Amino acid sequence: MPILIAAVIAVGGLCLLDLLLTFGVIRRLREHTDILSNGPGAASSVTSLEPGQSPAAFAAVTTSGEPVTGAGLRVAAFFSSSCSACPERVAPFLAYLRRHRISQDSVLVVVSQDDDAPAPYLDQLAEAAQACTEPEGGEIAKAFGVTGFPAFCLLDADGAVLASGYDPAALPEPAMA
């Protein structure tokens, strides 16, 4: 009889421990659900710059050797060679540029690279925009306050941010310069 009582107490203790662990898992799942619902897909702004703020001054050299600054930019796009979502955003971004007839000189594409191998879509982007590469957390990304990839910023004629997002299709139609 004492063995049966000990077994029932042990099983009861295991059930109680299992119940506590299950509540912990449910709480963590709720936290992750909140994080995901407020994450990249739901964010209205990708940069730390609010609409109306201007990016910090920067100077860079494109992949073709041309100097580029923030002057005259209408669209800035940020990709990363280590980003899994970036390759699927290239075609919609290029379609956005074609649809709104945005000139190559007013578009800057920055590809952050964590190694020496260029992103496979870099040449495709360089045909439609001024393309630069920089290390992760580089000068241009800091100037725009980019917090995640891919990031797309629409700028007004004065260089202030009008809108930003993770999806180029979510950007509004640019105003004519």
MOZI-V984746 format. One record per residue. RES is the residue in one letter. PSI is psi in whole degrees, 0 to 359 (999 if undefined). NEAR is the number of other ideal C-beta (glycine too) atoms within 10 Angstrom. D_LAST is the distance of its C-alpha to the last C-alpha in Angstrom with 1 decimal. Layout:
BEGIN
{{RES:PSI:NEAR:D_LAST} {RES:PSI:NEAR:D_LAST}}
END
This chain:
BEGIN
{{M:318:5:89.4} {P:329:6:87.8} {I:319:7:85.9} {L:318:8:84.5} {I:317:9:83.4} {A:320:10:81.7} {A:318:10:79.9} {V:319:10:78.7} {I:319:10:77.5} {A:316:10:75.7} {V:319:10:74.0} {G:318:10:73.0} {G:317:10:71.5} {L:320:10:69.5} {C:319:10:68.2} {L:316:10:67.2} {L:316:10:65.4} {D:318:10:63.7} {L:317:10:62.6} {L:317:10:61.2} {L:322:10:59.3} {T:318:10:57.9} {F:321:10:56.6} {G:317:10:54.9} {V:318:10:53.2} {I:318:10:52.0} {R:316:10:50.6} {R:321:10:48.7} {L:321:10:47.3} {R:319:10:46.1} {E:316:10:44.4} {H:324:11:42.7} {T:318:10:41.6} {D:318:10:39.9} {I:314:9:38.2} {L:324:11:37.0} {S:338:9:35.9} {N:10:10:33.7} {G:206:12:32.7} {P:320:16:29.9} {G:336:10:29.9} {A:351:9:29.7} {A:136:15:27.4} {S:339:10:24.2} {S:131:17:23.0} {V:331:23:23.9} {T:164:23:23.1} {S:352:12:24.9} {L:129:20:21.7} {E:157:11:21.1} {P:134:14:17.8} {G:340:10:16.6} {Q:150:14:18.4} {S:144:15:17.0} {P:156:22:18.8} {A:157:13:21.3} {A:143:11:20.9} {F:161:19:22.0} {A:137:11:22.7} {A:175:19:23.7} {V:132:12:24.6} {T:171:16:23.5} {T:340:16:26.2} {S:5:9:25.8} {G:6:6:26.5} {E:140:12:23.1} {P:148:9:22.2} {V:140:19:19.2} {T:183:12:18.0} {G:352:19:15.5} {A:129:8:13.2} {G:5:14:9.8} {L:141:19:10.7} {R:331:22:8.9} {V:136:23:12.3} {A:134:28:15.8} {A:140:27:19.0} {F:125:27:22.5} {F:165:27:25.6} {S:140:21:29.2} {S:341:21:32.0} {S:5:13:34.4} {C:127:18:32.3} {S:336:8:33.9} {A:344:15:30.9} {C:313:21:28.4} {P:325:14:29.5} {E:349:11:29.2} {R:351:22:25.5} {V:309:21:24.5} {A:314:12:24.5} {P:326:16:22.5} {F:314:26:19.9} {L:323:19:19.7} {A:320:12:19.7} {Y:315:23:16.7} {L:317:23:14.7} {R:316:10:16.2} {R:323:12:15.9} {H:6:15:12.1} {R:52:8:11.8} {I:127:18:10.2} {S:146:13:11.0} {Q:325:12:14.1} {D:342:13:13.0} {S:12:19:10.5} {V:130:20:13.4} {L:127:26:16.5} {V:128:27:19.7} {V:125:28:22.7} {V:114:25:26.1} {S:129:23:28.8} {Q:136:18:32.1} {D:3:10:35.5} {D:183:8:37.4} {D:347:7:37.1} {A:125:8:36.5} {P:152:15:32.9} {A:142:21:31.5} {P:340:10:32.2} {Y:4:21:28.6} {L:315:18:27.1} {D:320:11:27.3} {Q:318:15:25.5} {L:324:22:22.6} {A:337:19:22.6} {E:336:9:22.0} {A:352:18:18.6} {A:170:24:17.4} {Q:118:23:18.4} {A:134:27:21.6} {C:154:23:23.8} {T:150:22:27.1} {E:161:17:28.7} {P:162:11:31.8} {E:134:12:31.7} {G:29:9:30.4} {G:180:19:28.8} {E:316:15:26.6} {I:317:22:23.2} {A:321:23:24.5} {K:321:14:26.0} {A:324:20:22.8} {F:352:26:21.1} {G:35:19:24.5} {V:130:25:24.8} {T:355:14:28.0} {G:164:15:28.3} {F:150:24:27.4} {P:156:25:25.4} {A:137:28:22.4} {F:131:25:18.8} {C:132:25:16.1} {L:129:23:12.6} {L:152:24:10.7} {D:183:16:8.2} {A:336:13:6.2} {D:358:7:9.9} {G:9:17:11.4} {A:150:14:13.3} {V:126:21:14.6} {L:318:17:13.5} {A:157:17:16.1} {S:160:26:18.5} {G:175:20:21.4} {Y:347:20:24.0} {D:121:16:22.8} {P:334:22:19.5} {A:339:12:20.3} {A:349:14:20.3} {L:143:19:16.6} {P:168:10:14.6} {E:132:9:12.1} {P:144:20:8.6} {A:147:10:6.3} {M:138:7:3.8} {A:999:10:0.0}}
END
